[in-house]
Amino acid sequence: MPKKDEIKAKYTISLKNVFNLDDCDGKTIFISWKRGSKGANSGESKKVAVSGKIAVFGEEISIDSTLQQEKKSKKWESKKIEFVLKEVMFCSI
């Protein structure tokens, strides 16, 4: 008999704004994310320009996950997601 119960869940995460971007005015940035090993659970936001130390994204991402709960303790396993803020670099060839 399995020691864990599983459920499938879909999360919707809103990427709204990033503040306090000192020394980034006029630069183009984006956010990449990854959760687990499936390619469907990773991606990149649109690219936006920083203005007044703020980047406005205004978009949503969806993440699929299988949640596991210990039958005895009823505790849920934790899941991690990684978000990385990246700068777009332009160079001439």
TIZA-775937 format. One record per atom (N, C-alpha, C): residue number from 1; atom name; x, y, z. Coordinates in pm, 1 decimal, always signed. Example, Ala and Ser with C-alpha at 12.3 -4.5 7.8 and 13.67 -1.06 7.14 Angstrom:
2
(1; 'N'; (+1319.0; -569.0; +780.0)) (1; 'CA'; (+1230.0; -450.0; +780.0)) (1; 'C'; (+1320.0; -330.0; +780.0)) (2; 'N'; (+1285.0; -225.0; +708.0)) (2; 'CA'; (+1367.0; -106.0; +714.0)) (2; 'C'; (+1290.0; +3.0; +787.0)) 
REM end
This chain:
93
(1; 'N'; (+84.1; -117.9; +0.0)) (1; 'CA'; (+0.0; +0.0; +0.0)) (1; 'C'; (+89.4; +125.4; +0.0)) (2; 'N'; (+61.3; +223.5; -90.1)) (2; 'CA'; (+145.6; +343.8; -96.0)) (2; 'C'; (+138.0; +424.7; +33.3)) (3; 'N'; (+250.7; +488.1; +66.9)) (3; 'CA'; (+257.8; +569.2; +188.5)) (3; 'C'; (+221.5; +714.4; +163.8)) (4; 'N'; (+194.9; +749.0; +35.6)) (4; 'CA'; (+163.3; +887.3; +1.0)) (4; 'C'; (+41.9; +892.6; -90.0)) (5; 'N'; (-38.7; +997.6; -70.8)) (5; 'CA'; (-146.7; +1028.1; -163.4)) (5; 'C'; (-95.7; +1132.2; -261.6)) (6; 'N'; (-144.8; +1126.6; -384.8)) (6; 'CA'; (-102.4; +1222.6; -486.9)) (6; 'C'; (-223.3; +1292.3; -547.2)) (7; 'N'; (-204.0; +1419.8; -578.3)) (7; 'CA'; (-303.5; +1493.9; -654.9)) (7; 'C'; (-230.9; +1574.5; -762.0)) (8; 'N'; (-298.4; +1597.3; -871.5)) (8; 'CA'; (-245.3; +1681.9; -978.2)) (8; 'C'; (-297.0; +1823.3; -955.3)) (9; 'N'; (-209.0; +1921.2; -970.5)) (9; 'CA'; (-247.1; +2060.8; -949.2)) (9; 'C'; (-189.8; +2146.3; -1061.6)) (10; 'N'; (-260.1; +2252.7; -1093.7)) (10; 'CA'; (-212.2; +2350.5; -1191.2)) (10; 'C'; (-210.6; +2486.2; -1121.4)) (11; 'N'; (-93.5; +2547.6; -1117.1)) (11; 'CA'; (-76.5; +2678.0; -1054.2)) (11; 'C'; (-72.6; +2785.4; -1161.8)) (12; 'N'; (-135.0; +2897.8; -1133.6)) (12; 'CA'; (-123.4; +3015.5; -1218.6)) (12; 'C'; (-49.4; +3120.9; -1137.3)) (13; 'N'; (+62.8; +3166.6; -1190.3)) (13; 'CA'; (+147.6; +3263.6; -1121.4)) (13; 'C'; (+148.3; +3392.5; -1202.2)) (14; 'N'; (+120.5; +3503.5; -1135.2)) (14; 'CA'; (+120.7; +3634.5; -1200.7)) (14; 'C'; (+257.5; +3698.9; -1186.8)) (15; 'N'; (+316.4; +3733.0; -1299.9)) (15; 'CA'; (+441.0; +3810.8; -1301.9)) (15; 'C'; (+399.2; +3955.1; -1327.6)) (16; 'N'; (+402.7; +4036.4; -1224.4)) (16; 'CA'; (+352.1; +4172.7; -1237.5)) (16; 'C'; (+464.1; +4273.2; -1260.1)) (17; 'N'; (+540.2; +4304.0; -1154.4)) (17; 'CA'; (+643.5; +4407.3; -1160.7)) (17; 'C'; (+767.5; +4362.0; -1086.3)) (18; 'N'; (+879.9; +4420.9; -1124.6)) (18; 'CA'; (+1003.5; +4406.8; -1047.7)) (18; 'C'; (+1049.6; +4548.0; -1016.5)) (19; 'N'; (+1074.4; +4573.4; -886.8)) (19; 'CA'; (+1110.6; +4707.5; -840.1)) (19; 'C'; (+1257.5; +4714.0; -798.2)) (20; 'N'; (+1303.6; +4835.7; -774.6)) (20; 'CA'; (+1438.6; +4862.2; -722.8)) (20; 'C'; (+1549.2; +4809.1; -813.7)) (21; 'N'; (+1531.4; +4826.4; -943.1)) (21; 'CA'; (+1632.1; +4781.8; -1039.3)) (21; 'C'; (+1732.9; +4894.3; -1062.1)) (22; 'N'; (+1815.3; +4917.9; -960.1)) (22; 'CA'; (+1917.4; +5021.5; -968.5)) (22; 'C'; (+2011.2; +4993.6; -1085.6)) (23; 'N'; (+2054.4; +5097.2; -1151.7)) (23; 'CA'; (+2149.7; +5088.8; -1264.1)) (23; 'C'; (+2096.3; +5007.7; -1381.6)) (24; 'N'; (+1964.7; +4995.7; -1395.9)) (24; 'CA'; (+1908.2; +4917.1; -1506.3)) (24; 'C'; (+1820.4; +4999.5; -1600.2)) (25; 'N'; (+1802.2; +5129.5; -1573.9)) (25; 'CA'; (+1715.4; +5209.9; -1660.5)) (25; 'C'; (+1757.8; +5198.0; -1806.0)) (26; 'N'; (+1660.3; +5172.2; -1892.0)) (26; 'CA'; (+1686.0; +5159.6; -2034.8)) (26; 'C'; (+1729.9; +5021.1; -2078.4)) (27; 'N'; (+1763.0; +4934.6; -1984.6)) (27; 'CA'; (+1805.6; +4798.9; -2019.9)) (27; 'C'; (+1682.9; +4710.2; -2040.0)) (28; 'N'; (+1699.9; +4604.9; -2117.7)) (28; 'CA'; (+1592.5; +4509.4; -2144.4)) (28; 'C'; (+1616.9; +4384.1; -2061.5)) (29; 'N'; (+1512.1; +4340.1; -1991.9)) (29; 'CA'; (+1524.9; +4223.1; -1905.1)) (29; 'C'; (+1409.1; +4126.8; -1928.6)) (30; 'N'; (+1421.3; +4005.9; -1874.3)) (30; 'CA'; (+1312.8; +3908.4; -1874.7)) (30; 'C'; (+1331.5; +3814.5; -1756.9)) (31; 'N'; (+1229.4; +3736.3; -1727.4)) (31; 'CA'; (+1234.8; +3639.7; -1618.4)) (31; 'C'; (+1226.8; +3499.6; -1677.9)) (32; 'N'; (+1317.3; +3411.8; -1635.0)) (32; 'CA'; (+1306.0; +3270.7; -1672.5)) (32; 'C'; (+1269.1; +3192.9; -1547.4)) (33; 'N'; (+1201.8; +3078.3; -1566.4)) (33; 'CA'; (+1162.8; +2996.0; -1452.6)) (33; 'C'; (+1175.9; +2848.8; -1486.9)) (34; 'N'; (+1190.7; +2769.2; -1381.1)) (34; 'CA'; (+1201.6; +2625.2; -1396.6)) (34; 'C'; (+1149.3; +2559.3; -1269.5)) (35; 'N'; (+1065.8; +2455.6; -1286.8)) (35; 'CA'; (+1015.1; +2378.2; -1175.2)) (35; 'C'; (+1022.2; +2231.1; -1214.8)) (36; 'N'; (+1115.6; +2159.3; -1156.5)) (36; 'CA'; (+1130.1; +2017.7; -1188.3)) (36; 'C'; (+1203.6; +1994.8; -1318.6)) (37; 'N'; (+1192.7; +1872.0; -1369.3)) (37; 'CA'; (+1270.8; +1833.5; -1487.0)) (37; 'C'; (+1192.6; +1838.2; -1617.7)) (38; 'N'; (+1060.7; +1853.1; -1612.4)) (38; 'CA'; (+980.5; +1855.4; -1734.8)) (38; 'C'; (+995.0; +1989.6; -1805.9)) (39; 'N'; (+1017.6; +1983.2; -1935.4)) (39; 'CA'; (+1032.6; +2104.6; -2014.4)) (39; 'C'; (+909.5; +2193.0; -2013.4)) (40; 'N'; (+792.6; +2132.8; -1993.8)) (40; 'CA'; (+668.4; +2210.5; -1990.9)) (40; 'C'; (+661.6; +2301.6; -1869.1)) (41; 'N'; (+741.4; +2274.1; -1767.3)) (41; 'CA'; (+741.0; +2354.6; -1645.5)) (41; 'C'; (+858.4; +2450.4; -1639.7)) (42; 'N'; (+896.6; +2500.6; -1755.3)) (42; 'CA'; (+1000.2; +2603.3; -1761.3)) (42; 'C'; (+965.1; +2698.8; -1875.1)) (43; 'N'; (+1021.9; +2816.1; -1869.8)) (43; 'CA'; (+994.0; +2911.1; -1976.6)) (43; 'C'; (+1053.2; +3047.1; -1947.2)) (44; 'N'; (+1011.8; +3143.3; -2030.9)) (44; 'CA'; (+1060.7; +3280.3; -2019.5)) (44; 'C'; (+945.4; +3377.3; -2037.9)) (45; 'N'; (+954.9; +3489.1; -1967.5)) (45; 'CA'; (+856.1; +3595.8; -1983.7)) (45; 'C'; (+886.3; +3672.4; -2112.1)) (46; 'N'; (+800.0; +3768.1; -2140.9)) (46; 'CA'; (+829.9; +3860.1; -2249.7)) (46; 'C'; (+945.8; +3948.8; -2205.5)) (47; 'N'; (+1011.7; +4009.1; -2299.1)) (47; 'CA'; (+1122.5; +4099.5; -2269.5)) (47; 'C'; (+1066.7; +4240.8; -2254.2)) (48; 'N'; (+1108.7; +4308.7; -2147.5)) (48; 'CA'; (+1057.4; +4443.3; -2120.3)) (48; 'C'; (+1172.5; +4537.7; -2089.3)) (49; 'N'; (+1149.6; +4666.4; -2115.2)) (49; 'CA'; (+1248.4; +4769.1; -2084.3)) (49; 'C'; (+1226.1; +4820.6; -1942.2)) (50; 'N'; (+1334.4; +4845.2; -1872.5)) (50; 'CA'; (+1328.8; +4901.0; -1736.8)) (50; 'C'; (+1318.5; +5052.9; -1748.4)) (51; 'N'; (+1224.3; +5109.4; -1672.9)) (51; 'CA'; (+1205.8; +5253.7; -1672.9)) (51; 'C'; (+1180.1; +5298.5; -1529.7)) (52; 'N'; (+1258.0; +5393.9; -1481.6)) (52; 'CA'; (+1242.2; +5441.8; -1345.0)) (52; 'C'; (+1266.8; +5333.1; -1241.7)) (53; 'N'; (+1361.8; +5244.6; -1267.9)) (53; 'CA'; (+1399.1; +5132.5; -1179.5)) (53; 'C'; (+1289.6; +5027.3; -1164.7)) (54; 'N'; (+1190.6; +5028.9; -1257.9)) (54; 'CA'; (+1079.1; +4934.1; -1252.3)) (54; 'C'; (+1064.1; +4864.7; -1386.7)) (55; 'N'; (+1038.8; +4733.0; -1382.1)) (55; 'CA'; (+1004.2; +4656.7; -1501.6)) (55; 'C'; (+861.2; +4605.6; -1483.4)) (56; 'N'; (+776.4; +4631.1; -1581.5)) (56; 'CA'; (+635.9; +4589.0; -1575.2)) (56; 'C'; (+615.6; +4473.1; -1672.3)) (57; 'N'; (+578.8; +4357.0; -1619.2)) (57; 'CA'; (+558.4; +4238.2; -1701.8)) (57; 'C'; (+410.3; +4215.7; -1732.2)) (58; 'N'; (+326.2; +4211.6; -1631.0)) (58; 'CA'; (+182.2; +4196.0; -1651.2)) (58; 'C'; (+144.4; +4071.9; -1728.8)) (59; 'N'; (+198.5; +3957.3; -1691.0)) (59; 'CA'; (+161.3; +3832.8; -1757.6)) (59; 'C'; (+149.0; +3719.1; -1657.5)) (60; 'N'; (+89.6; +3610.0; -1701.2)) (60; 'CA'; (+69.6; +3494.0; -1614.5)) (60; 'C'; (+136.3; +3371.3; -1674.9)) (61; 'N'; (+182.8; +3283.0; -1587.2)) (61; 'CA'; (+238.7; +3155.3; -1631.2)) (61; 'C'; (+162.8; +3043.5; -1559.0)) (62; 'N'; (+158.1; +2926.8; -1621.1)) (62; 'CA'; (+93.0; +2810.4; -1560.5)) (62; 'C'; (+196.5; +2702.0; -1537.2)) (63; 'N'; (+189.7; +2639.8; -1421.3)) (63; 'CA'; (+282.1; +2532.7; -1383.3)) (63; 'C'; (+199.0; +2411.5; -1341.6)) (64; 'N'; (+228.4; +2295.0; -1400.2)) (64; 'CA'; (+164.7; +2169.8; -1359.6)) (64; 'C'; (+252.3; +2100.8; -1256.0)) (65; 'N'; (+187.9; +2036.9; -1158.2)) (65; 'CA'; (+263.0; +1972.1; -1052.0)) (65; 'C'; (+183.8; +1854.7; -995.4)) (66; 'N'; (+256.1; +1754.4; -947.8)) (66; 'CA'; (+196.0; +1645.6; -872.4)) (66; 'C'; (+233.8; +1666.0; -727.0)) (67; 'N'; (+133.3; +1685.7; -642.4)) (67; 'CA'; (+156.3; +1707.4; -500.3)) (67; 'C'; (+141.3; +1575.2; -426.2)) (68; 'N'; (+230.6; +1551.8; -331.0)) (68; 'CA'; (+228.0; +1428.5; -253.6)) (68; 'C'; (+209.9; +1460.0; -106.1)) (69; 'N'; (+120.4; +1383.2; -42.0)) (69; 'CA'; (+90.9; +1401.7; +99.4)) (69; 'C'; (+116.3; +1269.7; +173.0)) (70; 'N'; (+192.6; +1279.3; +280.8)) (70; 'CA'; (+217.5; +1162.6; +365.3)) (70; 'C'; (+84.6; +1119.6; +427.7)) (71; 'N'; (+51.8; +991.6; +415.1)) (71; 'CA'; (-76.1; +943.8; +467.6)) (71; 'C'; (-84.0; +955.4; +619.3)) (72; 'N'; (+23.3; +923.5; +687.8)) (72; 'CA'; (+19.6; +921.0; +833.7)) (72; 'C'; (+21.5; +1062.1; +894.2)) (73; 'N'; (+117.2; +1144.1; +853.6)) (73; 'CA'; (+133.9; +1277.3; +913.2)) (73; 'C'; (+46.3; +1384.0; +848.0)) (74; 'N'; (-3.6; +1355.3; +726.8)) (74; 'CA'; (-84.0; +1450.5; +647.9)) (74; 'C'; (-2.9; +1572.2; +602.0)) (75; 'N'; (+129.3; +1564.5; +610.2)) (75; 'CA'; (+214.4; +1674.7; +564.3)) (75; 'C'; (+234.4; +1664.6; +413.4)) (76; 'N'; (+232.1; +1780.3; +350.1)) (76; 'CA'; (+255.4; +1787.8; +205.6)) (76; 'C'; (+404.8; +1803.2; +179.6)) (77; 'N'; (+453.0; +1737.0; +74.8)) (77; 'CA'; (+591.9; +1755.3; +31.2)) (77; 'C'; (+606.1; +1895.0; -27.4)) (78; 'N'; (+719.6; +1956.8; -1.3)) (78; 'CA'; (+741.4; +2090.1; -57.8)) (78; 'C'; (+786.9; +2078.5; -203.1)) (79; 'N'; (+758.5; +2181.9; -279.3)) (79; 'CA'; (+801.2; +2192.1; -418.8)) (79; 'C'; (+873.7; +2324.4; -434.3)) (80; 'N'; (+973.9; +2326.4; -518.0)) (80; 'CA'; (+1050.5; +2448.8; -539.6)) (80; 'C'; (+1037.9; +2492.1; -684.5)) (81; 'N'; (+1041.3; +2623.0; -702.7)) (81; 'CA'; (+1045.5; +2680.8; -836.2)) (81; 'C'; (+1155.7; +2786.1; -836.2)) (82; 'N'; (+1229.3; +2792.3; -943.2)) (82; 'CA'; (+1339.9; +2887.1; -954.8)) (82; 'C'; (+1302.1; +2996.5; -1053.5)) (83; 'N'; (+1316.1; +3122.0; -1010.6)) (83; 'CA'; (+1296.8; +3238.1; -1096.4)) (83; 'C'; (+1430.5; +3309.1; -1110.0)) (84; 'N'; (+1466.7; +3346.4; -1232.6)) (84; 'CA'; (+1592.5; +3416.0; -1257.1)) (84; 'C'; (+1563.4; +3539.5; -1341.3)) (85; 'N'; (+1610.9; +3653.4; -1294.8)) (85; 'CA'; (+1598.8; +3778.3; -1368.1)) (85; 'C'; (+1721.7; +3791.9; -1456.9)) (86; 'N'; (+1699.4; +3808.3; -1587.6)) (86; 'CA'; (+1810.8; +3813.1; -1683.0)) (86; 'C'; (+1806.0; +3940.2; -1765.0)) (87; 'N'; (+1924.3; +3987.0; -1801.7)) (87; 'CA'; (+1936.7; +4104.6; -1886.9)) (87; 'C'; (+1963.3; +4059.0; -2029.5)) (88; 'N'; (+1896.9; +4123.1; -2125.0)) (88; 'CA'; (+1921.4; +4095.7; -2267.1)) (88; 'C'; (+2043.5; +4175.0; -2308.2)) (89; 'N'; (+2141.6; +4107.5; -2362.4)) (89; 'CA'; (+2263.8; +4172.6; -2407.6)) (89; 'C'; (+2262.3; +4180.8; -2560.6)) (90; 'N'; (+2284.4; +4298.7; -2612.0)) (90; 'CA'; (+2290.0; +4320.1; -2755.9)) (90; 'C'; (+2435.3; +4342.8; -2794.5)) (91; 'N'; (+2474.7; +4279.4; -2903.5)) (91; 'CA'; (+2610.5; +4303.1; -2954.7)) (91; 'C'; (+2604.8; +4300.9; -3106.8)) (92; 'N'; (+2694.2; +4374.6; -3167.9)) (92; 'CA'; (+2702.1; +4376.6; -3315.0)) (92; 'C'; (+2807.9; +4278.4; -3360.7)) (93; 'N'; (+2777.6; +4217.2; -3470.5)) (93; 'CA'; (+2871.1; +4114.3; -3524.4)) (93; 'C'; (+2938.6; +4168.0; -3647.9)) 
REM end
